[in-house]
Amino acid sequence: MRRYETEVDIRTADGELVTYKGDGIGPAGQTGDQLLDSAEAAALAQEPGGTVEGSRIR
């Protein structure tokens, strides 16, 4: 297991830029890219029609 923090910038369908932040403990064996992909998918699920403008993991 590893601890992580993510930030995902989403451009909403209305053109607003919002940032979703999360932290947690990731499953063993997942890469940072896999965790970031999951965080992006979760953020996009909250903003139908939105697009990812940027994302980070620490």
Beta strands, then each sheet from edge to edge (+ up, - down):
strand 1: 2-11
strand 2: 17-26
strand 3: 51-57
sheet 1: 2+ 1- 3+
end
